Amino acid sequence: MPAYGALSLEGDTFDLADLRGQVVVLNAWATWCKPCVVELPMLQRLHENYQDQGLRVIGVSIDVTGGDKVARFLEDHGVTYTNLMGDDYELGRLFGWAPGVPRTLLIDKRGVLRAYWIGAFTREHTGDLHEAVTKIELLLKEKA
């Protein structure tokens, strides 16, 4: 897994490597991306349902308007999981995807990329969501 660091919405430094030992859902998104906004409640439910079992949901906003606007947007949408400010091109370079959002990575406790989804987790794409939940549950049971 490539090293990835970014600033939190509060301006703190975040390093993905610090989450070794936990299962991570890393979701790249933007406030102007309608499919991204539609999937926020699904990601929030993953966070609420599995955080006590060791899942970390991390959002990476590619908005260029700044963390304050993104933080207000997330608060208005009831999102409480960790969010960072990132760059779409850097994410693409590090994780091997073309620019665009939403993109979601599932990373196991050892830091190994185990799944990758392009597009939103929505009611129209319940197969992807079901697959993600199944994989998350299996990874949470694995030893680090």
Disulfide bonds with the S-S distance in Angstrom:
Cys33-Cys36 2.38
